[in-house]
Amino acid sequence: MQLNFKEIFTAFMVLFAVIDIVGNIPIVIDLRKKVGHIQSEKAAFIAGIIMTLFLFLGKSILNLIGIDVNSFAVAGAFILFFIALEMILGITLYKQEETNPVTASVFPLAFPLIAGPGSLTTLLSLRAEFRVENIIFAIILNVVVIYMVLKTSSKIERFLGVNGINIIRKVFGVVLLAIAVKLFAHNIKILFH
């Protein structure tokens, strides 16, 4: 095992930016209002497991079902696009399912919000550049940060207030929209060349 702190830090920052748990605080708060309690430990742990499994099996799974990484990334871009529209416009585009705290911690929180197409695609990209153990370390660090943010989201909400949350929701909605467009444009270009 060869740990490289520069690789760990870079992989951590890239994943942190894509997962955008701080930008997802408004979504977490909305989810908590709808279902009551969110199991922070469960959500963070399951997201970490999904990301780690995808790091090792992602490309094989996609190849097995005949999907290339770029098509997966384009699909992820559409999901991010619609989540961003919901954040910016304050509307609900997808059908609200009956959710309880147990299922809400897994879906939509752990997947696709935290360990979604964007972060899973990013993991495949990182694997091409960095050693696996450094990426795993970066995933663990992100899971710790995710857990801390989920656990303290109500305190963050009280600190920011309703207007602060709304401002963050709109700002990060635009950022998420930009990430979706970039992900779409980059991967659609590769698909058609």
DOVEXFI-754450 format. One record per residue (C-alpha): residue in one letter; x, y, z. Coordinates in steps of 0.001 Angstrom, whole numbers, plus 500000, padded with zeros to 6 digits. Layout:
aXYZ
...
***
This chain:
m500000500000500000
q501445503318498895
l499627506356500304
n500250509615498493
f498816512584500397
k498744514785497306
e496633512188495453
i494388511705498505
f493856515457498865
t493184515954495138
a490771512997494969
f489072514212498175
m488586517741496800
v487278516519493429
l484778514157495100
f483826516827497663
a483037519292494883
v480978516768492897
i479092515345495905
d478533518945497093
i477116517934500489
v477186521562501673
g475137522602498637
n472767519720499333
i471933520980502842
p468674522571501584
i467638519237500045
v468558517402503271
i466490519894505294
d463512519502502924
l463811515721503150
r463948515871506946
k460773518000506975
k458979515448504771
v460015512256506579
g461023513411510050
h464289511856511185
i467126511016508776
q469602508314509760
s472879510157509145
e475102507164509943
k473173504871507606
a473090507404504743
a476841508164504992
f477796504473505379
i475655503289502446
a476939506126500229
g480514505111501128
i479804501439500335
i478169502336496987
m481131504537495999
t483722501932497046
l481917499098495227
f481529501251492131
l485236502103492245
f486036498396491833
l483053497106489859
g481652500160488067
k483248499787484689
s482592496011484637
i478925496476485584
l478416499118482908
n480207496975480294
l478133493949481321
i474889495775480559
g476340497409477458
i476643500966478734
d479817502972478357
v481012505429481016
n480174508433478836
s476541507379478345
f476294506862482121
a477690510353482666
v475166511878480221
a472321510156482110
g473796511505485354
a473908514983483846
f470148514822483163
i469427513833486786
l471647516644488107
f469963519051485665
f466470518288486996
i467584518418490664
a469156521823489903
l465930523070488283
e463993522025491380
m466442523954493578
i466401527108491436
l462682527270490640
g461391525857493936
i459275523233492181
t458957519452492391
l459520517642489106
y459657514047490231
k456812512105491840
q457066512052495621
e457003508466496762
e455862507307500145
t459067507660502110
n459871506941505701
p463076507764507611
v464581504324506879
t464076504410503095
a464751508159502810
s468229507624504292
v468984505254501413
f466899506733498570
p467150509577497616
l469818510604500157
a472607507981499915
f471699507290496280
p471413509254493995
l472050512473495974
i475405511596497592
a476601508572495602
g474953509639492372
p475921509407488716
g478180512463489019
s480269511076491881
l480276507531490453
t481452508793487061
t484088510899488827
l485337507798490644
l485890506021487320
s487811509060486048
l489929509207489232
r490719505494488956
a492394506168485615
e494685508758487238
f495286507746490876
r496130504652492913
v493088502803494295
e494139503033497977
n494415506834497723
i490920507051496213
i489530504795498974
f491088507096501567
a489487510094499807
i486096508308499862
i486453507633503616
l487304511303504285
n484264512386502249
v482011509948504138
v483198511490507442
v482431515018506156
i479030513846504804
y478173512309508186
m479145515499510061
v477105517714507706
l474039515413507875
k474293515215511681
t474543519006512079
s472151520038509276
s469506521256511764
k472113523445513534
i473289524750510150
e469644525482509259
r469128527450512512
f472377529350511935
l471544530300508345
g467793530866508787
v465093530484506133
n466445533248503894
g470017531932504139
i468857528429503190
n466863529808500232
i469858531812499010
i472152528766499316
r469551526607497517
k469397529021494560
v473170529595494381
f474035525898494591
g471196525130492191
v472945527291489593
v476313525661490430
l474731522201490103
l473155523257486790
a476598524347485557
i478123521002486642
a475296519178484815
v475861521167481622
k479635520618481807
l479182516875482443
f476701516647479567
a478776518687477094
h482046516876477868
n480562513390477573
i478244514033474612
k481276515340472687
i483147512102473437
l480125509991472440
f479826511644469025
h483551511602468160
***
